[in-house]
Amino acid sequence: MKLDLERSLASMKTQLTAYCAKKSIENPIVVGIHTGGVWVAEQLMSAVMTDEPLATLDITFYRDDFTRAGLNPKVNQTLLPALEDRHVILVDDVFMSGRTIRAAMNEIFDFGRPASITLAILYDLGQHELPIQADIVGERLTLNPDQRVKLSGPEPLMVSVLEAH
């Protein structure tokens, strides 16, 4: 399976511009989830009318599997401005179970109560375990059980489908 990263990003930009216009979202805060979500968010910033710099979120300590044996997290920095009554565009690379997004929203609410959260996902694998849906999707994928999507970057930003052995 070959993925067209540029086409998926272009689709996200078009959807995001239309979504913000339809919902009258002005000067939102774009938040990328480390690591791939930050890379995708960097690509989307040109499509968003905002004066705010890109914000980043590390959800490591908010994960529901954090205390499981063997988890040895690499922690990145969370950089969020005041979120109270602000519109947030939350960006991640791959949406699988929804647990990363749940963790991200929990952390966001620890920084304040946003006016809204718009979820923008590069690839939705449709394997949701929680009742969470993306508002903006670059591409919906159906993978075989032995496949996974791998985003690498940031320069150059590339995507591949890996086969488990």
VMD Tcl script that builds the backbone (N, CA, C; Angstrom):
set m [mol new atoms 495]
animate dup $m
set s [atomselect $m all]
$s set {name element resname resid chain x y z} {
  {N N MET 1 A 0.849 -1.184 0.000}
  {CA C MET 1 A 0.000 0.000 0.000}
  {C C MET 1 A 0.891 1.242 0.000}
  {N N LYS 2 A 0.641 2.140 -0.927}
  {CA C LYS 2 A 1.396 3.389 -1.034}
  {C C LYS 2 A 0.473 4.542 -0.650}
  {N N LEU 3 A 0.946 5.375 0.264}
  {CA C LEU 3 A 0.158 6.511 0.720}
  {C C LEU 3 A 0.691 7.795 0.111}
  {N N ASP 4 A -0.212 8.690 -0.267}
  {CA C ASP 4 A 0.160 9.977 -0.847}
  {C C ASP 4 A 0.054 11.039 0.242}
  {N N LEU 5 A 1.159 11.268 0.949}
  {CA C LEU 5 A 1.201 12.190 2.073}
  {C C LEU 5 A 0.800 13.607 1.664}
  {N N GLU 6 A 1.308 14.078 0.549}
  {CA C GLU 6 A 1.005 15.441 0.094}
  {C C GLU 6 A -0.484 15.621 -0.179}
  {N N ARG 7 A -1.106 14.624 -0.788}
  {CA C ARG 7 A -2.541 14.693 -1.068}
  {C C ARG 7 A -3.343 14.713 0.238}
  {N N SER 8 A -2.952 13.889 1.200}
  {CA C SER 8 A -3.655 13.837 2.485}
  {C C SER 8 A -3.519 15.157 3.236}
  {N N LEU 9 A -2.330 15.748 3.224}
  {CA C LEU 9 A -2.126 17.049 3.884}
  {C C LEU 9 A -2.913 18.152 3.179}
  {N N ALA 10 A -2.930 18.127 1.854}
  {CA C ALA 10 A -3.690 19.126 1.097}
  {C C ALA 10 A -5.180 19.014 1.414}
  {N N SER 11 A -5.678 17.792 1.512}
  {CA C SER 11 A -7.077 17.570 1.871}
  {C C SER 11 A -7.382 18.136 3.262}
  {N N MET 12 A -6.468 17.908 4.199}
  {CA C MET 12 A -6.660 18.432 5.554}
  {C C MET 12 A -6.714 19.960 5.548}
  {N N LYS 13 A -5.817 20.588 4.786}
  {CA C LYS 13 A -5.776 22.054 4.724}
  {C C LYS 13 A -7.084 22.611 4.174}
  {N N THR 14 A -7.580 21.996 3.101}
  {CA C THR 14 A -8.839 22.433 2.498}
  {C C THR 14 A -9.999 22.273 3.483}
  {N N GLN 15 A -10.085 21.109 4.116}
  {CA C GLN 15 A -11.149 20.857 5.094}
  {C C GLN 15 A -11.065 21.816 6.274}
  {N N LEU 16 A -9.849 22.057 6.752}
  {CA C LEU 16 A -9.651 22.919 7.918}
  {C C LEU 16 A -10.054 24.359 7.626}
  {N N THR 17 A -9.691 24.858 6.477}
  {CA C THR 17 A -10.073 26.215 6.082}
  {C C THR 17 A -11.593 26.338 6.025}
  {N N ALA 18 A -12.246 25.373 5.387}
  {CA C ALA 18 A -13.712 25.395 5.274}
  {C C ALA 18 A -14.377 25.241 6.645}
  {N N TYR 19 A -13.853 24.370 7.472}
  {CA C TYR 19 A -14.424 24.115 8.800}
  {C C TYR 19 A -14.359 25.378 9.673}
  {N N CYS 20 A -13.192 26.027 9.674}
  {CA C CYS 20 A -13.037 27.252 10.481}
  {C C CYS 20 A -13.966 28.355 9.987}
  {N N ALA 21 A -14.122 28.470 8.670}
  {CA C ALA 21 A -15.026 29.477 8.111}
  {C C ALA 21 A -16.474 29.168 8.496}
  {N N LYS 22 A -16.887 27.925 8.350}
  {CA C LYS 22 A -18.261 27.511 8.663}
  {C C LYS 22 A -18.597 27.726 10.128}
  {N N LYS 23 A -17.644 27.420 11.013}
  {CA C LYS 23 A -17.865 27.528 12.460}
  {C C LYS 23 A -17.475 28.902 13.019}
  {N N SER 24 A -17.046 29.815 12.145}
  {CA C SER 24 A -16.599 31.156 12.554}
  {C C SER 24 A -15.510 31.096 13.627}
  {N N ILE 25 A -14.560 30.192 13.419}
  {CA C ILE 25 A -13.435 30.051 14.346}
  {C C ILE 25 A -12.339 31.012 13.918}
  {N N GLU 26 A -12.020 31.935 14.819}
  {CA C GLU 26 A -10.994 32.929 14.538}
  {C C GLU 26 A -9.849 32.795 15.532}
  {N N ASN 27 A -8.637 32.956 15.035}
  {CA C ASN 27 A -7.428 32.941 15.843}
  {C C ASN 27 A -7.351 31.726 16.787}
  {N N PRO 28 A -7.520 30.515 16.247}
  {CA C PRO 28 A -7.470 29.328 17.104}
  {C C PRO 28 A -6.049 29.024 17.568}
  {N N ILE 29 A -5.958 28.156 18.534}
  {CA C ILE 29 A -4.670 27.639 18.992}
  {C C ILE 29 A -4.511 26.251 18.378}
  {N N VAL 30 A -3.483 26.070 17.576}
  {CA C VAL 30 A -3.211 24.774 16.957}
  {C C VAL 30 A -2.268 24.021 17.889}
  {N N VAL 31 A -2.707 22.809 18.289}
  {CA C VAL 31 A -1.951 21.991 19.242}
  {C C VAL 31 A -1.597 20.664 18.579}
  {N N GLY 32 A -0.308 20.405 18.442}
  {CA C GLY 32 A 0.149 19.132 17.896}
  {C C GLY 32 A 0.541 18.187 19.014}
  {N N ILE 33 A 0.108 16.922 18.905}
  {CA C ILE 33 A 0.469 15.907 19.884}
  {C C ILE 33 A 1.819 15.317 19.476}
  {N N HIS 34 A 2.768 15.314 20.412}
  {CA C HIS 34 A 4.097 14.763 20.129}
  {C C HIS 34 A 3.992 13.304 19.734}
  {N N THR 35 A 4.728 12.867 18.766}
  {CA C THR 35 A 5.669 13.596 17.954}
  {C C THR 35 A 5.084 13.850 16.571}
  {N N GLY 36 A 4.436 12.844 16.015}
  {CA C GLY 36 A 3.899 12.965 14.657}
  {C C GLY 36 A 2.853 14.046 14.504}
  {N N GLY 37 A 2.042 14.262 15.523}
  {CA C GLY 37 A 1.017 15.302 15.461}
  {C C GLY 37 A 1.612 16.693 15.364}
  {N N VAL 38 A 2.769 16.886 15.982}
  {CA C VAL 38 A 3.461 18.181 15.874}
  {C C VAL 38 A 3.929 18.389 14.441}
  {N N TRP 39 A 4.472 17.336 13.841}
  {CA C TRP 39 A 4.943 17.435 12.448}
  {C C TRP 39 A 3.798 17.754 11.506}
  {N N VAL 40 A 2.649 17.116 11.700}
  {CA C VAL 40 A 1.481 17.374 10.854}
  {C C VAL 40 A 0.972 18.792 11.103}
  {N N ALA 41 A 0.903 19.193 12.354}
  {CA C ALA 41 A 0.427 20.538 12.703}
  {C C ALA 41 A 1.301 21.614 12.061}
  {N N GLU 42 A 2.603 21.389 12.013}
  {CA C GLU 42 A 3.505 22.346 11.360}
  {C C GLU 42 A 3.113 22.534 9.894}
  {N N GLN 43 A 2.698 21.460 9.243}
  {CA C GLN 43 A 2.287 21.520 7.845}
  {C C GLN 43 A 0.947 22.246 7.668}
  {N N LEU 44 A 0.103 22.197 8.695}
  {CA C LEU 44 A -1.238 22.790 8.612}
  {C C LEU 44 A -1.279 24.262 8.979}
  {N N MET 45 A -0.258 24.760 9.630}
  {CA C MET 45 A -0.285 26.136 10.145}
  {C C MET 45 A -0.586 27.168 9.060}
  {N N SER 46 A -0.147 26.919 7.834}
  {CA C SER 46 A -0.381 27.884 6.757}
  {C C SER 46 A -1.858 27.968 6.372}
  {N N ALA 47 A -2.650 26.953 6.717}
  {CA C ALA 47 A -4.075 26.940 6.369}
  {C C ALA 47 A -4.952 27.535 7.466}
  {N N VAL 48 A -4.341 27.884 8.591}
  {CA C VAL 48 A -5.104 28.373 9.741}
  {C C VAL 48 A -4.809 29.854 9.953}
  {N N MET 49 A -5.849 30.649 10.032}
  {CA C MET 49 A -5.686 32.082 10.284}
  {C C MET 49 A -5.539 32.277 11.790}
  {N N THR 50 A -4.276 32.363 12.240}
  {CA C THR 50 A -4.027 32.538 13.663}
  {C C THR 50 A -2.765 33.340 13.895}
  {N N ASP 51 A -2.768 34.079 14.994}
  {CA C ASP 51 A -1.581 34.821 15.421}
  {C C ASP 51 A -0.783 34.018 16.428}
  {N N GLU 52 A -1.334 32.890 16.855}
  {CA C GLU 52 A -0.719 32.072 17.896}
  {C C GLU 52 A 0.361 31.162 17.304}
  {N N PRO 53 A 1.470 30.981 18.017}
  {CA C PRO 53 A 2.460 29.998 17.564}
  {C C PRO 53 A 1.924 28.585 17.789}
  {N N LEU 54 A 2.513 27.633 17.125}
  {CA C LEU 54 A 2.124 26.233 17.294}
  {C C LEU 54 A 2.357 25.817 18.744}
  {N N ALA 55 A 1.344 25.209 19.338}
  {CA C ALA 55 A 1.451 24.675 20.699}
  {C C ALA 55 A 1.702 23.177 20.597}
  {N N THR 56 A 2.374 22.611 21.606}
  {CA C THR 56 A 2.677 21.183 21.589}
  {C C THR 56 A 2.199 20.531 22.878}
  {N N LEU 57 A 1.904 19.253 22.763}
  {CA C LEU 57 A 1.323 18.515 23.883}
  {C C LEU 57 A 2.006 17.157 23.983}
  {N N ASP 58 A 2.502 16.837 25.174}
  {CA C ASP 58 A 3.031 15.506 25.443}
  {C C ASP 58 A 2.073 14.823 26.406}
  {N N ILE 59 A 1.445 13.759 25.955}
  {CA C ILE 59 A 0.393 13.111 26.743}
  {C C ILE 59 A 0.910 11.921 27.545}
  {N N THR 60 A 2.216 11.755 27.623}
  {CA C THR 60 A 2.809 10.582 28.268}
  {C C THR 60 A 2.188 10.267 29.620}
  {N N PHE 61 A 2.103 11.255 30.491}
  {CA C PHE 61 A 1.625 11.010 31.852}
  {C C PHE 61 A 0.106 10.945 31.947}
  {N N TYR 62 A -0.577 11.174 30.836}
  {CA C TYR 62 A -2.037 11.095 30.797}
  {C C TYR 62 A -2.525 9.794 30.160}
  {N N ARG 63 A -1.597 8.981 29.683}
  {CA C ARG 63 A -1.969 7.727 29.024}
  {C C ARG 63 A -2.574 6.755 30.024}
  {N N ASP 64 A -3.542 5.956 29.582}
  {CA C ASP 64 A -4.155 4.988 30.493}
  {C C ASP 64 A -3.307 3.731 30.651}
  {N N ASP 65 A -2.232 3.615 29.874}
  {CA C ASP 65 A -1.329 2.475 30.018}
  {C C ASP 65 A 0.015 2.876 30.612}
  {N N PHE 66 A 0.093 4.075 31.181}
  {CA C PHE 66 A 1.359 4.595 31.702}
  {C C PHE 66 A 1.952 3.714 32.801}
  {N N THR 67 A 1.108 3.170 33.672}
  {CA C THR 67 A 1.607 2.395 34.799}
  {C C THR 67 A 1.866 0.930 34.468}
  {N N ARG 68 A 1.577 0.507 33.264}
  {CA C ARG 68 A 1.818 -0.887 32.891}
  {C C ARG 68 A 3.309 -1.182 32.871}
  {N N ALA 69 A 3.642 -2.376 33.262}
  {CA C ALA 69 A 5.054 -2.783 33.307}
  {C C ALA 69 A 5.693 -2.661 31.928}
  {N N GLY 70 A 6.919 -2.195 31.924}
  {CA C GLY 70 A 7.679 -2.137 30.690}
  {C C GLY 70 A 7.541 -0.842 29.917}
  {N N LEU 71 A 6.644 0.039 30.326}
  {CA C LEU 71 A 6.514 1.312 29.615}
  {C C LEU 71 A 7.654 2.220 30.042}
  {N N ASN 72 A 8.477 2.606 29.096}
  {CA C ASN 72 A 9.623 3.452 29.372}
  {C C ASN 72 A 9.511 4.680 28.479}
  {N N PRO 73 A 8.737 5.682 28.906}
  {CA C PRO 73 A 8.410 6.779 28.000}
  {C C PRO 73 A 9.571 7.737 27.751}
  {N N LYS 74 A 9.574 8.276 26.542}
  {CA C LYS 74 A 10.432 9.412 26.215}
  {C C LYS 74 A 9.520 10.629 26.316}
  {N N VAL 75 A 9.791 11.485 27.265}
  {CA C VAL 75 A 8.909 12.608 27.531}
  {C C VAL 75 A 9.364 13.832 26.745}
  {N N ASN 76 A 8.418 14.451 26.041}
  {CA C ASN 76 A 8.658 15.695 25.316}
  {C C ASN 76 A 8.006 16.831 26.084}
  {N N GLN 77 A 8.229 18.043 25.621}
  {CA C GLN 77 A 7.717 19.213 26.328}
  {C C GLN 77 A 6.302 19.576 25.884}
  {N N THR 78 A 5.450 19.890 26.874}
  {CA C THR 78 A 4.137 20.453 26.593}
  {C C THR 78 A 4.277 21.964 26.627}
  {N N LEU 79 A 3.878 22.621 25.555}
  {CA C LEU 79 A 3.904 24.084 25.472}
  {C C LEU 79 A 2.517 24.558 25.069}
  {N N LEU 80 A 1.730 24.992 26.051}
  {CA C LEU 80 A 0.371 25.452 25.784}
  {C C LEU 80 A 0.172 26.841 26.356}
  {N N PRO 81 A -0.458 27.731 25.592}
  {CA C PRO 81 A -0.836 29.034 26.142}
  {C C PRO 81 A -2.112 28.876 26.972}
  {N N ALA 82 A -2.606 29.958 27.518}
  {CA C ALA 82 A -3.890 29.924 28.224}
  {C C ALA 82 A -4.968 29.498 27.235}
  {N N LEU 83 A -5.771 28.529 27.619}
  {CA C LEU 83 A -6.764 27.967 26.706}
  {C C LEU 83 A -8.192 28.372 27.033}
  {N N GLU 84 A -8.389 29.064 28.122}
  {CA C GLU 84 A -9.734 29.416 28.572}
  {C C GLU 84 A -10.508 30.144 27.471}
  {N N ASP 85 A -11.650 29.581 27.091}
  {CA C ASP 85 A -12.549 30.161 26.083}
  {C C ASP 85 A -11.915 30.352 24.700}
  {N N ARG 86 A -10.868 29.602 24.416}
  {CA C ARG 86 A -10.214 29.674 23.107}
  {C C ARG 86 A -10.601 28.453 22.277}
  {N N HIS 87 A -10.564 28.603 20.972}
  {CA C HIS 87 A -10.805 27.476 20.067}
  {C C HIS 87 A -9.477 26.752 19.863}
  {N N VAL 88 A -9.500 25.438 20.048}
  {CA C VAL 88 A -8.302 24.611 19.926}
  {C C VAL 88 A -8.475 23.671 18.732}
  {N N ILE 89 A -7.443 23.589 17.909}
  {CA C ILE 89 A -7.397 22.594 16.841}
  {C C ILE 89 A -6.347 21.588 17.279}
  {N N LEU 90 A -6.801 20.403 17.641}
  {CA C LEU 90 A -5.936 19.341 18.131}
  {C C LEU 90 A -5.540 18.457 16.954}
  {N N VAL 91 A -4.229 18.263 16.760}
  {CA C VAL 91 A -3.723 17.564 15.573}
  {C C VAL 91 A -2.900 16.341 15.984}
  {N N ASP 92 A -3.187 15.208 15.325}
  {CA C ASP 92 A -2.361 14.016 15.506}
  {C C ASP 92 A -2.187 13.335 14.151}
  {N N ASP 93 A -1.215 12.444 14.088}
  {CA C ASP 93 A -0.915 11.791 12.810}
  {C C ASP 93 A -1.814 10.594 12.531}
  {N N VAL 94 A -1.923 9.668 13.483}
  {CA C VAL 94 A -2.693 8.446 13.258}
  {C C VAL 94 A -3.719 8.279 14.374}
  {N N PHE 95 A -4.971 8.073 13.989}
  {CA C PHE 95 A -6.060 7.854 14.942}
  {C C PHE 95 A -6.423 6.382 14.875}
  {N N MET 96 A -6.148 5.688 15.963}
  {CA C MET 96 A -6.459 4.272 15.997}
  {C C MET 96 A -7.560 4.014 17.016}
  {N N SER 97 A -7.208 3.869 18.274}
  {CA C SER 97 A -8.195 3.505 19.302}
  {C C SER 97 A -8.946 4.709 19.859}
  {N N GLY 98 A -8.322 5.884 19.825}
  {CA C GLY 98 A -8.912 7.076 20.433}
  {C C GLY 98 A -8.339 7.378 21.810}
  {N N ARG 99 A -7.512 6.475 22.335}
  {CA C ARG 99 A -6.972 6.656 23.686}
  {C C ARG 99 A -5.973 7.813 23.762}
  {N N THR 100 A -5.194 8.021 22.721}
  {CA C THR 100 A -4.276 9.160 22.694}
  {C C THR 100 A -5.070 10.467 22.714}
  {N N ILE 101 A -6.147 10.525 21.953}
  {CA C ILE 101 A -6.969 11.737 21.885}
  {C C ILE 101 A -7.642 11.994 23.235}
  {N N ARG 102 A -8.135 10.940 23.889}
  {CA C ARG 102 A -8.736 11.092 25.211}
  {C C ARG 102 A -7.710 11.656 26.189}
  {N N ALA 103 A -6.493 11.128 26.168}
  {CA C ALA 103 A -5.435 11.610 27.044}
  {C C ALA 103 A -5.111 13.075 26.748}
  {N N ALA 104 A -5.064 13.425 25.466}
  {CA C ALA 104 A -4.772 14.803 25.070}
  {C C ALA 104 A -5.854 15.767 25.574}
  {N N MET 105 A -7.115 15.372 25.450}
  {CA C MET 105 A -8.195 16.243 25.922}
  {C C MET 105 A -8.147 16.386 27.443}
  {N N ASN 106 A -7.814 15.319 28.154}
  {CA C ASN 106 A -7.672 15.427 29.607}
  {C C ASN 106 A -6.604 16.456 29.964}
  {N N GLU 107 A -5.470 16.407 29.273}
  {CA C GLU 107 A -4.394 17.361 29.556}
  {C C GLU 107 A -4.805 18.781 29.180}
  {N N ILE 108 A -5.465 18.944 28.034}
  {CA C ILE 108 A -5.920 20.272 27.615}
  {C C ILE 108 A -6.808 20.896 28.689}
  {N N PHE 109 A -7.733 20.122 29.236}
  {CA C PHE 109 A -8.649 20.662 30.244}
  {C C PHE 109 A -7.934 20.998 31.551}
  {N N ASP 110 A -6.764 20.423 31.782}
  {CA C ASP 110 A -5.964 20.825 32.946}
  {C C ASP 110 A -5.376 22.221 32.755}
  {N N PHE 111 A -5.342 22.704 31.517}
  {CA C PHE 111 A -4.816 24.039 31.215}
  {C C PHE 111 A -5.933 25.075 31.059}
  {N N GLY 112 A -7.176 24.679 31.176}
  {CA C GLY 112 A -8.297 25.603 31.039}
  {C C GLY 112 A -9.417 24.971 30.237}
  {N N ARG 113 A -10.541 25.664 30.207}
  {CA C ARG 113 A -11.720 25.166 29.500}
  {C C ARG 113 A -11.815 25.864 28.149}
  {N N PRO 114 A -11.456 25.151 27.068}
  {CA C PRO 114 A -11.526 25.786 25.751}
  {C C PRO 114 A -12.969 25.984 25.298}
  {N N ALA 115 A -13.165 26.936 24.393}
  {CA C ALA 115 A -14.491 27.157 23.808}
  {C C ALA 115 A -14.884 25.943 22.962}
  {N N SER 116 A -13.912 25.354 22.260}
  {CA C SER 116 A -14.157 24.164 21.448}
  {C C SER 116 A -12.840 23.469 21.170}
  {N N ILE 117 A -12.940 22.197 20.809}
  {CA C ILE 117 A -11.785 21.432 20.348}
  {C C ILE 117 A -12.177 20.799 19.017}
  {N N THR 118 A -11.404 21.089 17.995}
  {CA C THR 118 A -11.580 20.497 16.677}
  {C C THR 118 A -10.465 19.473 16.504}
  {N N LEU 119 A -10.825 18.261 16.135}
  {CA C LEU 119 A -9.832 17.196 15.992}
  {C C LEU 119 A -9.468 17.013 14.524}
  {N N ALA 120 A -8.171 17.163 14.228}
  {CA C ALA 120 A -7.652 17.003 12.872}
  {C C ALA 120 A -6.651 15.846 12.858}
  {N N ILE 121 A -6.916 14.847 12.035}
  {CA C ILE 121 A -6.124 13.615 11.990}
  {C C ILE 121 A -5.637 13.368 10.570}
  {N N LEU 122 A -4.370 13.031 10.425}
  {CA C LEU 122 A -3.833 12.725 9.097}
  {C C LEU 122 A -4.400 11.402 8.569}
  {N N TYR 123 A -4.307 10.337 9.369}
  {CA C TYR 123 A -4.815 9.025 8.947}
  {C C TYR 123 A -5.712 8.443 10.025}
  {N N ASP 124 A -6.951 8.141 9.662}
  {CA C ASP 124 A -7.909 7.504 10.575}
  {C C ASP 124 A -7.985 6.029 10.186}
  {N N LEU 125 A -7.590 5.161 11.127}
  {CA C LEU 125 A -7.573 3.726 10.850}
  {C C LEU 125 A -8.902 3.046 11.147}
  {N N GLY 126 A -9.859 3.792 11.732}
  {CA C GLY 126 A -11.191 3.250 11.958}
  {C C GLY 126 A -11.254 2.126 12.974}
  {N N GLN 127 A -10.303 2.061 13.890}
  {CA C GLN 127 A -10.282 1.010 14.912}
  {C C GLN 127 A -10.623 1.587 16.282}
  {N N HIS 128 A -11.592 2.478 16.327}
  {CA C HIS 128 A -11.913 3.226 17.535}
  {C C HIS 128 A -12.418 2.331 18.662}
  {N N GLU 129 A -11.914 2.589 19.854}
  {CA C GLU 129 A -12.363 1.908 21.065}
  {C C GLU 129 A -13.154 2.852 21.965}
  {N N LEU 130 A -13.095 4.130 21.658}
  {CA C LEU 130 A -13.788 5.157 22.432}
  {C C LEU 130 A -14.674 5.974 21.503}
  {N N PRO 131 A -15.745 6.582 22.023}
  {CA C PRO 131 A -16.670 7.344 21.170}
  {C C PRO 131 A -16.122 8.729 20.818}
  {N N ILE 132 A -15.054 8.729 20.023}
  {CA C ILE 132 A -14.399 9.964 19.591}
  {C C ILE 132 A -14.284 9.910 18.075}
  {N N GLN 133 A -14.618 11.015 17.408}
  {CA C GLN 133 A -14.539 11.093 15.954}
  {C C GLN 133 A -13.758 12.337 15.561}
  {N N ALA 134 A -12.993 12.247 14.492}
  {CA C ALA 134 A -12.245 13.391 13.989}
  {C C ALA 134 A -13.148 14.286 13.143}
  {N N ASP 135 A -12.912 15.593 13.221}
  {CA C ASP 135 A -13.631 16.571 12.398}
  {C C ASP 135 A -12.966 16.729 11.036}
  {N N ILE 136 A -11.643 16.618 11.012}
  {CA C ILE 136 A -10.843 16.776 9.803}
  {C C ILE 136 A -10.020 15.505 9.650}
  {N N VAL 137 A -10.110 14.849 8.493}
  {CA C VAL 137 A -9.358 13.607 8.258}
  {C C VAL 137 A -8.667 13.710 6.901}
  {N N GLY 138 A -7.344 13.521 6.899}
  {CA C GLY 138 A -6.596 13.520 5.650}
  {C C GLY 138 A -6.957 12.329 4.787}
  {N N GLU 139 A -7.016 11.144 5.411}
  {CA C GLU 139 A -7.376 9.936 4.673}
  {C C GLU 139 A -7.821 8.862 5.658}
  {N N ARG 140 A -8.859 8.134 5.288}
  {CA C ARG 140 A -9.320 6.976 6.076}
  {C C ARG 140 A -8.697 5.731 5.463}
  {N N LEU 141 A -8.086 4.910 6.309}
  {CA C LEU 141 A -7.384 3.728 5.833}
  {C C LEU 141 A -7.977 2.457 6.434}
  {N N THR 142 A -7.920 1.405 5.667}
  {CA C THR 142 A -8.237 0.077 6.174}
  {C C THR 142 A -6.975 -0.752 5.994}
  {N N LEU 143 A -6.371 -1.145 7.106}
  {CA C LEU 143 A -5.132 -1.904 7.064}
  {C C LEU 143 A -5.387 -3.357 7.428}
  {N N ASN 144 A -4.519 -4.218 6.959}
  {CA C ASN 144 A -4.532 -5.605 7.401}
  {C C ASN 144 A -4.058 -5.639 8.854}
  {N N PRO 145 A -4.417 -6.681 9.610}
  {CA C PRO 145 A -4.011 -6.753 11.015}
  {C C PRO 145 A -2.499 -6.690 11.239}
  {N N ASP 146 A -1.707 -7.083 10.240}
  {CA C ASP 146 A -0.250 -7.074 10.390}
  {C C ASP 146 A 0.403 -5.787 9.874}
  {N N GLN 147 A -0.389 -4.779 9.547}
  {CA C GLN 147 A 0.149 -3.524 9.023}
  {C C GLN 147 A -0.014 -2.390 10.030}
  {N N ARG 148 A 0.895 -1.411 9.938}
  {CA C ARG 148 A 0.758 -0.186 10.725}
  {C C ARG 148 A 1.336 0.985 9.937}
  {N N VAL 149 A 0.858 2.183 10.257}
  {CA C VAL 149 A 1.312 3.397 9.584}
  {C C VAL 149 A 2.449 4.002 10.395}
  {N N LYS 150 A 3.511 4.400 9.710}
  {CA C LYS 150 A 4.665 5.010 10.368}
  {C C LYS 150 A 4.962 6.347 9.705}
  {N N LEU 151 A 4.863 7.416 10.499}
  {CA C LEU 151 A 5.236 8.748 10.023}
  {C C LEU 151 A 6.642 9.021 10.524}
  {N N SER 152 A 7.516 9.479 9.660}
  {CA C SER 152 A 8.871 9.820 10.066}
  {C C SER 152 A 9.175 11.232 9.585}
  {N N GLY 153 A 10.049 11.889 10.303}
  {CA C GLY 153 A 10.356 13.268 9.950}
  {C C GLY 153 A 11.181 13.925 11.021}
  {N N PRO 154 A 11.158 15.218 11.096}
  {CA C PRO 154 A 10.267 16.090 10.337}
  {C C PRO 154 A 10.782 16.472 8.956}
  {N N GLU 155 A 12.089 16.391 8.726}
  {CA C GLU 155 A 12.630 16.777 7.419}
  {C C GLU 155 A 13.424 15.636 6.819}
  {N N PRO 156 A 12.967 14.993 5.810}
  {CA C PRO 156 A 11.681 15.222 5.170}
  {C C PRO 156 A 10.578 14.459 5.913}
  {N N LEU 157 A 9.379 14.967 5.808}
  {CA C LEU 157 A 8.221 14.288 6.374}
  {C C LEU 157 A 7.819 13.184 5.403}
  {N N MET 158 A 7.783 11.934 5.914}
  {CA C MET 158 A 7.472 10.791 5.061}
  {C C MET 158 A 6.540 9.849 5.805}
  {N N VAL 159 A 5.764 9.093 5.040}
  {CA C VAL 159 A 4.867 8.100 5.617}
  {C C VAL 159 A 5.077 6.766 4.920}
  {N N SER 160 A 4.945 5.698 5.693}
  {CA C SER 160 A 5.042 4.364 5.115}
  {C C SER 160 A 4.107 3.423 5.849}
  {N N VAL 161 A 3.755 2.351 5.195}
  {CA C VAL 161 A 2.971 1.291 5.808}
  {C C VAL 161 A 3.944 0.141 6.055}
  {N N LEU 162 A 4.051 -0.242 7.321}
  {CA C LEU 162 A 4.986 -1.303 7.701}
  {C C LEU 162 A 4.236 -2.594 7.925}
  {N N GLU 163 A 4.886 -3.696 7.587}
  {CA C GLU 163 A 4.340 -5.027 7.807}
  {C C GLU 163 A 4.991 -5.592 9.064}
  {N N ALA 164 A 4.187 -6.085 9.999}
  {CA C ALA 164 A 4.730 -6.723 11.196}
  {C C ALA 164 A 5.254 -8.109 10.829}
  {N N HIS 165 A 6.293 -8.504 11.491}
  {CA C HIS 165 A 6.883 -9.815 11.187}
  {C C HIS 165 A 6.589 -10.789 12.286}
}
mol reanalyze $m
mol bondsrecalc $m
mol representation Tube
mol addrep $m
